[in-house]
Amino acid sequence: MQSASATTQPLPTYPPEVHAALLTYLVQLADTSLVLGHRLSEWCGHGPVLEQDLALANIALDLLGETRSLYQYAAELEGKGRTEDDLAFLRPATEYRNLLLVEQPNGDFAATIVRQFLFDNFHYHVLQQLQRYPDERLAAIAEKSVKEAAYHLKWSSEWVIRLGDGTEESRQRIEKALRTLWRYADELTTPTPAEQTIQTAGLLPDYASLLPAMQAHTAHVFAEATLPLPEGVVMQQGGKLGRHSEHLGYLLAELQYMQRAYPGMTW
């Protein structure tokens, strides 16, 4: 990444509490896309077949592009002279607000697919709504990103079906992945205080309004995959509030190494 590019578009004016909540939300979105993009990049050269190796790399690049736009907007809104690089590479793990789901290790291909499907199903539907909301900068980012998110959701949905309705081994692997990762699904649609603030201000859709479409898509995909919906799972949350698993620290040590070792370095 390079420093945030200048923009001639004026910053919106919001009440202080809405301004602060929007800044927190932008960082949350960017952190989530950055961490998931890094996780997917770990598959580069290790994918099960060349075509899917390239698909994973392309999804990672799409997420990185969205990350840059969000960090750039967040840095401008913050107004403290920080850049996208500062936000991405020079914060400790406790300041990250990404979903717990996306920091979980790749595991096998089935685990990566389940993690991606859970994220994609939320990501696509929230972007679809955000592009029609009144914050012009966020709406523009959503309008660009939703086209990519639609492909991501199609890709991960098709793989859930292939693995669930495939061989005995593929079914066992995806069922194991669901048992492991489903516990992180509720955090996607449980709003934080910051999200509630901007929902009340009309800058973010009520997540309850997204649930019917998300649940319908999940039910359709799982029926095609002949997979039962997990039941009785104890849910875990906290990533959006800065409470993370041990996995994030190891991920950031790798992600941030170059900027930490050579401060201010640019390509």
VENMO-V727351 format. One record per residue. SS is DSSP state (helix for helix, strand for strand, loop for the rest). PHI is phi as a letter, one per 20 degrees, with the letter a starting at -180 (999 if undefined). BURIAL is + if it has 16 or more other C-alpha atoms within 10 Angstrom, else -. Layout:
BEGIN
SS|PHI|BURIAL / SS|PHI|BURIAL
END
This chain:
BEGIN
loop|999|- / loop|d|- / loop|f|- / loop|g|+ / loop|f|- / loop|f|- / loop|c|- / loop|e|- / loop|f|- / loop|f|- / loop|f|- / loop|f|- / loop|d|- / loop|c|- / loop|g|- / helix|g|- / helix|f|- / helix|f|+ / helix|g|+ / helix|f|+ / helix|f|+ / helix|f|+ / helix|f|+ / helix|f|+ / helix|f|+ / helix|f|+ / helix|f|+ / helix|f|+ / helix|f|+ / helix|f|+ / helix|g|+ / helix|f|+ / helix|f|+ / helix|f|+ / helix|f|+ / helix|f|+ / helix|g|+ / helix|f|+ / helix|g|+ / helix|f|+ / helix|f|+ / loop|f|- / loop|e|+ / loop|g|+ / loop|n|- / loop|c|- / loop|f|+ / loop|f|- / loop|b|- / helix|g|- / helix|g|- / helix|f|- / helix|g|+ / helix|f|- / helix|f|+ / helix|f|+ / helix|f|+ / helix|f|+ / helix|f|+ / helix|g|+ / helix|f|+ / helix|f|+ / helix|f|+ / helix|f|+ / helix|f|+ / helix|f|+ / helix|g|+ / helix|g|+ / helix|f|+ / helix|f|+ / helix|f|+ / helix|f|+ / helix|f|+ / helix|f|+ / helix|f|+ / helix|f|+ / helix|f|+ / helix|f|+ / loop|m|- / loop|d|- / loop|n|- / loop|f|+ / loop|d|+ / helix|f|+ / helix|f|+ / helix|f|+ / helix|f|+ / helix|f|+ / helix|d|+ / loop|c|+ / loop|c|- / loop|f|- / helix|g|+ / helix|f|- / helix|e|+ / loop|e|+ / loop|c|+ / loop|f|+ / loop|f|+ / helix|g|+ / helix|g|+ / helix|f|+ / helix|e|+ / loop|f|+ / loop|g|+ / loop|f|+ / loop|m|- / loop|e|- / helix|f|+ / helix|f|+ / helix|f|+ / helix|f|+ / helix|f|+ / helix|f|+ / helix|g|+ / helix|f|+ / helix|f|+ / helix|f|+ / helix|f|+ / helix|g|+ / helix|f|+ / helix|f|+ / helix|g|+ / helix|f|+ / helix|f|+ / helix|f|+ / helix|f|+ / helix|g|+ / helix|f|+ / helix|g|+ / loop|f|+ / loop|d|+ / loop|e|+ / loop|f|- / loop|f|+ / helix|f|+ / helix|f|+ / helix|f|+ / helix|f|+ / helix|f|- / helix|f|+ / helix|f|+ / helix|f|+ / helix|f|- / helix|f|+ / helix|f|+ / helix|f|- / helix|f|+ / helix|f|+ / helix|f|+ / helix|f|- / helix|g|+ / helix|f|+ / helix|f|- / helix|f|+ / helix|f|+ / helix|f|+ / helix|f|+ / helix|f|+ / helix|f|+ / helix|f|+ / helix|f|- / helix|f|+ / helix|f|+ / loop|d|+ / loop|d|- / loop|e|- / helix|f|- / helix|f|- / helix|f|+ / helix|f|+ / helix|f|- / helix|f|+ / helix|f|+ / helix|f|+ / helix|f|- / helix|f|+ / helix|f|+ / helix|f|- / helix|e|- / helix|d|+ / helix|f|+ / helix|f|+ / helix|e|+ / loop|f|+ / helix|f|- / helix|f|+ / helix|g|+ / helix|d|- / loop|e|- / loop|f|+ / loop|e|- / helix|g|- / helix|f|+ / helix|f|+ / helix|f|+ / helix|f|+ / helix|f|+ / helix|f|+ / helix|f|- / loop|f|- / loop|n|- / loop|d|+ / loop|b|+ / loop|f|+ / loop|f|+ / loop|f|+ / helix|f|- / helix|f|- / helix|e|+ / helix|f|- / helix|g|- / helix|f|- / helix|f|+ / helix|f|- / helix|f|- / helix|f|- / helix|f|+ / helix|f|- / helix|f|- / helix|f|+ / helix|f|+ / helix|f|- / helix|f|+ / loop|e|+ / loop|l|+ / loop|d|+ / loop|f|- / loop|f|- / loop|g|- / loop|c|- / loop|m|- / loop|e|- / loop|e|- / loop|e|- / loop|c|- / loop|b|+ / loop|p|+ / helix|g|+ / helix|f|+ / helix|d|+ / loop|n|+ / loop|d|+ / loop|d|+ / loop|f|- / helix|f|- / helix|f|- / helix|f|+ / helix|g|- / helix|f|- / helix|f|+ / helix|f|+ / helix|g|- / helix|f|- / helix|f|+ / loop|e|+ / helix|g|- / helix|f|- / helix|f|+ / helix|f|- / helix|f|- / loop|c|- / loop|g|- / loop|m|- / loop|f|- / loop|c|- / loop|e|-
END
